[in-house]
Amino acid sequence: MCTPIRYETDFRPICLEDPNHHRLTARDAFIDAEPSVVEQQSSSIGYWYHMNATTTPKPLFTRYQTSFCRVLQKKYTKLKKMYLAEVELRGSQEVLLEMQEVDRQFEACKNKTDLSRFHPYRFTFHKGFDWKKRLEGREREKVCFVGASHARFLTGHSEEIVHLQLGNIRKGIELLHVVANRPQQFAQSTVRSTFQDIVYPRCTKVVVGWGQWDLDINPMKPSDANLFPQYEHDLKTAMDRLVAVTNVSGIDLYFRTTHYNPLKGNVVTCPPNDWRSPPMIDMYNNITKHLCEEFGIPLIDTGDIHNVMWDRAEDWCHYGDLSGKMEALYILDRIFSRDKEPRNTRRLT
């Protein structure tokens, strides 16, 4: 993206650069990277590593989907059947050549969108997790993930970790997805309704994550993406409601960073009709970080897990894979840490 993105920028008509030219292809082009000593990176969560030490890793090119590939991959099976039927019926050499060209284009699209490039990689944390010690003596804990579909995926990953890996320790720990697609749901609600959303289900810990729906297109309102000032306004008002309710109710409140989305067809089209690209997500996360500091809300930043493998989401949105599981593991470690994080005590007046 060549256009600078600032807080006051109306990003809706701005296009990303053509992803076909994102790679360094010029003669003698290179990236000068300094090897890091992971043992000294105490501020990071952990790191990704290639499992096979005896095999040279293949270049981990950015995975992306052009607008053309998005359409072709949806219609390829139907097109293939149509061409085969036409060839069988008429034996046309021209149709056969057309079919071969479609096959070639489909293979080119597969190379751009293939997930196998990520398979040799695993994530390791700088510190281990002693779950028995973390959850010893805890009863009637209910973790509520507030948000849209990404919160639902995190709830699922957390359920797998708690219910399948912890054996008898899982007793008394519940997980719940509280559906709230945008901060407007809390910003426009009363304190009473917010209380009902998170206190009535008896949540003891609340993890909130927003931003996806605010940057996605609303088919009914094509220009409905929330610009940065509006997002900050809505988020600030929602945080005010949440802090008021959680302080009174003794609930531990956390926010998490918004996930990147890979460069899918409707993000890279020009003009875009989906604005969930890394530059926009970065701006949203900066707003979230600033407001969390203002309100004294702990922010769980999972960028060390997601930002390296940001383009691996199979459906171009949700991390239903190893990245999502590692994120859920880290979030559970943070919220069940022995070292109690300071409760959010500051709110607007």
N, C-alpha and C positions, 0 to 999 in steps of 0.2 A: 504494500500500500504506500503510494507516494505522497498522498495528501496527509498533512499532519492532523492528528485527531486530538482536539482539545475539549475541555469541559463544555464549552458553548457550541461545539460543532453540531450541525444537523447532518448526521452521518447517513441518513436514509438514501440519498442519491449517489453516495460515494461507492465506487467499485473497488474490489481487490484487483491486484495485478493478475494477469492470466496465469493460472497455476502451471500451465504447460511450460512456462519459462522460469519457474522458481528454482530449478536446479542450476548449479554452477557448471556451465557447459563450455565456457570460453577457454581457449588454449591457455595453459599455465595458471588457471584459476585454482585457488586453494584456500583452505581454512586453517589458520594457525591456532591450534588448541594446546593449552598447557595441561599436562597430566596432573590430576589432583590426588592428594593423599587422603583417602577416605577416612582413615582413622582420626584425622585432625578436623574433620568437618562436623564438629559437635552441634552446629546450629541446624544441620539438615536432618531430615527424617531417616533417610537411607539412600539407596542407589539401585539402579538396574544393572544387571550383569549378564553376559553371555554364558550360557550353561556349559558349552563345550569348549574347554580351554585349548584343545588340540586342533580346532577348526577355525580358520580365519573367518570372522563374521562378514556377511555380505553387506554392502552399503545399505544403510537404513534410510532409503529415500522416503520423502514425505508422501503419505498416501493421500490421494485426492480423487475427486470425481467431477468430471466436466459435465456441463448441462446436457451435452449430447450423450455421454455415457449413462447419465441418469435415466434418460428416456430409453436408450437402447437396451440397457440391462433389465428394464421392466418389461419390454416388449419382445425380447430376443426369442424366447421359446415359441411364442405365437408366430413370429416372423419365420423362424426356421421351419415350422410345420407347413406354413403357407408356401414357402419356396420348394420344399420337398414334394408337396402335392403337385405343384405346377410343373416341376421337372419330370415327375412320374407320368403326368398326364400328357405333356407335350414333348418332353425330351429336348427342350429348348436350350441351346448352348448359351444363349444370352442370359437366360434366367439363371443357369448354373453359375455363370461368372458373377452375376449379381449376388447370389447366395454366398459364394466364396469371399466376396468383398465384405459382406456383412459379417461373416465368420472372422475375417481378419480384423475388422474394427472391434468386434466383441473381444477378441483376444487382447487387443491393445488396451481396451478398457479394463480387462481383468488384471493386467500388469500394473495399472495405476491404482486399482482398488484392492488388490490381493492382501490378505491378512497374514499370510505365512511368514512374512518378514519379521513379525513380532514373536513368533513361537519359540525361538531359542532363548528368549530373555526371561529372567526372573527378578523379583525385587527382594532385597534384603534390608532389614531395619538395622540401624546402628546399635539398637538395644533390643534385647529379647523381651517377651511378654510372659510373665508368670501369672496365668489366669487364675489359678487357685488362690494365690495370694491377693490378687486384685479383687476377687469376688467373695472372699471368705467373710462369712457373717452378714452378707447383704441379703435382705429379704424385701420382697414387695417393691422392687425397683421396676419402673416402667419408663423405657426410653421412647420418646416420641420424635420421629423425624417429620418436620414440618416442611412442606413444599409440594412440588408437582411430581412428575414421573421419576426424576432423578432421586428424590427422597424415597419413592417407592422401591427403587432398585436397591438403595442403601439399606432400607428396612429388610428386604429379602436377603441381602448378603449378611446382615447382622444376625438374622434369624438362623441362617446356616451355621455361622460361627458359634453362636450361643447354644443352639439346640442340637447340633450334630457333633460338635467338638468338645463340649464341656461336660458331658455325662450328667451325673447327679447334681453338679454345681449349678446347672441351669435353673433349678427350682427357684421360683420367686422372681425371675427376671422376665419381663414381658417387653415386647417391641410393637410399636404401633406407627402406622403411617397416617399423619394428619394432613388431609388434602387442603392445600392452600396454594393456588397456582401463582399468585402474584402478591406482593406486599400490600396492594390496594385492599385485599380482603381484610387485613387487619387495620390498615390506615383508615378505611372508611367505616369500620365497625365501632361499636361502643366497647368500653372496657368490660361491660357485662358479657357481651357475646364472645369477646376474646377469652374471658374467664371460662366460659362454657366450652370453648374449643380445646383448651389445654389443661384446665383444672378438673373439669367434670370427668374426663377419661382417667384422672388420677395419674397424670404424668409426673414423674419425679425429676426427669432430665429431658430437656427439649433442645433439639439440634435443628436449626433453621437454615434453609438454603433456597435462595431465589435467583432470578435473573434470566432463566431460559425463556419463559413465556413473555417477558418484557421485551426481548429482542427478536422473538419469532413473529412471523406475520400472522395477522388475524385475517382470514379470508373475507370476512365481512367488512374489514377496514384495512385496506392494503398499506396505509401509512400509520398503522397503529403502534409501531415500536416506540417504546418510551425513551425519549432523549435523556441525556445524563441528568440535567437539573430536575426533571420530573421524577426520574427513578430515585434520586437522592431524597426528594421531598416525600415520596411515598414510603421509602424505606425508613426514613427518620421518624415519620409519624407511626409506622408500624412498630418500630423499636420502642418508642415511647409507651405504646400500649402494652407491649410484651414485658418491658421492664417493670411497669407498674404492677402487672398481674403476678409475675414470677416472684417479685420481692415480697409481696403480701402473702403469697402461697408457699414460699420456701422451696420453689422449683429452681433447679440449676439450669440457666439459659446459656446456650452456645450458638454461635453462627458458624457456618462453614463457607469456604470459597466456592464460587461458581465454576463449573467445569467448562473447559474448552469443548467446542464441537469441531470435528474434522471438516475439511474443505469439501463439502458436498455440493451437488449440482446447483441447488437453489441459493447457496451462499456465494458461489463464484460467478453466477450469472450476472450480467450487467444491464441495467441496475439490479442489485440483489433483491430478493423477496424474503430473505432470511438473514438477519444481521448477527448471528451467533458465531462470529469469527474471532480469532484470538485478540486483535486490537480492541474490539468492543468489550469482550469479556474482561480484559485487563482493566479497562476504565471502570466497569461495574465493580470489579473486585477492589479497586482503589477506593471507590466510594464506600463500599462495605467496611473496608479496613479503617477508614477515617471515622465512620460513625460508630464502629465498635469501640474505638479508642475513646470517643466522646462519651459514650454511655457506660464504659467500663465492662463491656461484654467480651468474654473470651472468644477469640476467632480461631477456628481450627483450619489452618492453611495446609491443604493436601497437595500443593503444587509440586513438591518433590516427587510425588507418586504419579500424578497425572500429566504434568507438563512435558515430560520427556516422551511419553507414549501417548500424547494428546490425540493422535490421529488414528487410534486403533479401534474406536467404537464401531462394532460390526454394523449397526443400523444407522451409523453416522450421527449418533446422539448419545445413547446410553452405554455406560460401562458395565455390561453384564458379564465381564470377564475377570481376569486376574487383577487388573487395575482397580476395579470396583471392590473386589474382596480385600485387597491391601488397604484401600481407603477406609472401608468399614472397620477393619482390624485396628487401624490407627485411631479412628474416632472413638471406638469403644475403649481403647487404652487411655485416651485423654480424659474422657468423661468419668471413667472409673479409677482414675489415678489416686493413689494414696495421698499425694500432695494436693490438698484441696485448693483449687483455683479461687481467687477472690470473686465473691459474688458481685454481680452488676448492681451498683448502688446509686449510680448517677442517672437522673432523668431530667427531661426538660420541664420547665415551669412556665 
